[in-house]
């Protein structure tokens, strides 16, 4: 059974990896090319993470301001701020790495 799965993957993997993704019309996606779909998904994910990060920075600022010097609340606000900035930096670096690898492989980004 295991050997048969290897043969199936050996036959179909080249066709799967080089196949063009066709997006049905009316879905709202702007392109049918795999690289464009990946780029659009990355853009939307990065936008969502950026909005969440900004929102958590604002919330951590509110927690810090309303803490009244209470060390537990200020530590909580500092933790929120640290993790939101780290999350934003990781998301931006992930986007940059994917774009760099795509350019190195010859993908035509917009």
KAURFEN-V964644 format. One record per pair of residues at least 4 apart in sequence whose ideal C-beta (glycine too) atoms are under 7 Angstrom apart, sorted by the first residue. I is the first residue (numbers start at 1). GAP is how many residues later the second one is. If there is no record, write none. Layout:
I GAP
I GAP
This chain:
1 4
2 4
3 4
4 4
5 4
6 4
7 4
8 4
9 4
12 4
13 4
14 4
15 4
20 12
20 13
20 14
21 11
21 13
21 16
22 10
23 4
23 6
23 9
23 14
29 8
29 11
30 10
31 5
31 6
33 4
34 4
35 4
35 67
35 72
35 73
36 4
37 4
38 4
39 4
39 70
39 71
40 4
41 4
42 4
42 53
42 56
43 4
44 4
45 4
46 4
46 45
46 49
47 4
48 4
49 4
49 38
49 39
49 42
50 4
50 38
51 4
52 4
53 4
53 31
53 34
53 35
54 4
55 4
56 4
56 24
56 28
57 4
57 24
57 27
58 4
59 4
59 21
60 4
60 17
60 20
60 21
60 24
61 4
62 4
63 4
63 10
63 13
63 14
63 17
64 10
64 13
67 6
67 7
67 10
70 4
71 4
72 4
73 4
74 4
75 4
76 4
77 4
78 4
79 4
80 4
81 4
82 4
83 4
84 4
85 4
86 4
87 4
88 4
89 4
90 4
91 4
92 4
93 4
94 4
95 4
96 4
97 4
98 4
99 4
99 10
100 4
101 4
102 5
102 7
103 4
103 6
